[in-house]
Amino acid sequence: MMFELIYYSTASPDLSENDILSILENSRDFNSKNEITGCLLYHNNEFVQLIEGEEEAVKKLYAKIESDKRHNNLIIVIQDNIAARSFKNWSMAYYKPTTAAAENLSELLFKLNFLALSQLAEKPTDASKFFWYISTLLLEEK
Ligand SMILES: Cc1cc2nc3c(=O)[nH]c(=O)nc-3n(C[C@H](O)[C@H](O)[C@H](O)COP(=O)(O)O)c2cc1C
């Protein structure tokens, strides 16, 4: 059984493109060694990240990410068991959407926000499916 966690956060004001590149470089190394896969979206100073793998590994990684000063206001939208990975070939896929795709991302953030606030997160599959749908759209844009 696999486990997934999705959170969103606000990037620290002084975060640069280079910071993101170095986060990704480290992440891909660490994640592949720890059989973690997932996807990171970045838009308008907001991150949305999906992490999947063994439950213990995912939770340990999240604890590290949570204390990272390069972002704050982390809100977990979902954490639950999953039957299969959504990003099995990606140690950490990264999307910084173009303006057109950003509308979809705004919609995603809106929906995630809504899910978190209304505690609809009990319906995890909806959020995961939506995340997957948006990521696929963004991926197709490339
Ligand atoms: C938005 C964001 C996403 C991150 N995602 C990952 C990740 O998927 N994997 C990873 O190893 N580190 C990730 N990091 C970096 C970790 O927070 C941390 O810096 C890294 O794991 C090194 O921690 P350590 O020096 O305590 O080993 C992320 C950081 C940020 C700000």
The ligand as an SDF file (V2000), in Angstrom:
LIG
                    3D

 31 33  0  0  0  0  0  0  0  0999 V2000
    8.5090   23.6120   -1.8050 C   0  0  0  0  0  0  0  0  0  0  0  0
    9.5770   22.6610   -1.3640 C   0  0  0  0  0  0  0  0  0  0  0  0
    9.5250   21.3370   -1.7820 C   0  0  0  0  0  0  0  0  0  0  0  0
   10.5140   20.4340   -1.4130 C   0  0  0  0  0  0  0  0  0  0  0  0
   10.4430   19.1390   -1.8390 N   0  0  0  0  0  0  0  0  0  0  0  0
   11.3980   18.2660   -1.4840 C   0  0  0  0  0  0  0  0  0  0  0  0
   11.3570   16.9110   -1.9270 C   0  0  0  0  0  0  0  0  0  0  0  0
   10.4560   16.4600   -2.6380 O   0  0  0  0  0  0  0  0  0  0  0  0
   12.3870   16.0930   -1.5520 N   0  0  0  0  0  0  0  0  0  0  0  0
   13.4410   16.5200   -0.7760 C   0  0  0  0  0  0  0  0  0  0  0  0
   14.3160   15.7310   -0.4620 O   0  0  0  0  0  0  0  0  0  0  0  0
   13.4760   17.7980   -0.3530 N   0  0  0  0  0  0  0  0  0  0  0  0
   12.5040   18.6810   -0.6800 C   0  0  0  0  0  0  0  0  0  0  0  0
   12.5900   19.9800   -0.2510 N   0  0  0  0  0  0  0  0  0  0  0  0
   13.7730   20.3830    0.5370 C   0  0  0  0  0  0  0  0  0  0  0  0
   13.6470   20.0010    2.0020 C   0  0  0  0  0  0  0  0  0  0  0  0
   12.8240   20.9500    2.6620 O   0  0  0  0  0  0  0  0  0  0  0  0
   15.0380   19.9750    2.6690 C   0  0  0  0  0  0  0  0  0  0  0  0
   15.7120   21.1670    2.4340 O   0  0  0  0  0  0  0  0  0  0  0  0
   15.8740   18.8400    2.1100 C   0  0  0  0  0  0  0  0  0  0  0  0
   15.1630   17.6470    2.2890 O   0  0  0  0  0  0  0  0  0  0  0  0
   17.2420   18.7350    2.7900 C   0  0  0  0  0  0  0  0  0  0  0  0
   17.0540   18.5780    4.1510 O   0  0  0  0  0  0  0  0  0  0  0  0
   18.2680   18.1320    5.1020 P   0  0  0  0  0  0  0  0  0  0  0  0
   19.3590   19.1200    4.8410 O   0  0  0  0  0  0  0  0  0  0  0  0
   17.6960   18.2210    6.4910 O   0  0  0  0  0  0  0  0  0  0  0  0
   18.6190   16.7450    4.7040 O   0  0  0  0  0  0  0  0  0  0  0  0
   11.5840   20.8860   -0.5950 C   0  0  0  0  0  0  0  0  0  0  0  0
   11.6220   22.2110   -0.1740 C   0  0  0  0  0  0  0  0  0  0  0  0
   10.6350   23.1010   -0.5490 C   0  0  0  0  0  0  0  0  0  0  0  0
   10.7040   24.5310   -0.0960 C   0  0  0  0  0  0  0  0  0  0  0  0
  1  2  1  0
  2  3  1  0
  2 30  2  0
  3  4  2  0
  4  5  1  0
  4 28  1  0
  5  6  2  0
  6  7  1  0
  6 13  1  0
  7  8  2  0
  7  9  1  0
  9 10  1  0
 10 11  2  0
 10 12  1  0
 12 13  2  0
 13 14  1  0
 14 15  1  0
 14 28  1  0
 15 16  1  0
 16 17  1  0
 16 18  1  0
 18 19  1  0
 18 20  1  0
 20 21  1  0
 20 22  1  0
 22 23  1  0
 23 24  1  0
 24 25  2  0
 24 26  1  0
 24 27  1  0
 28 29  2  0
 29 30  1  0
 30 31  1  0
M  END
$$$$
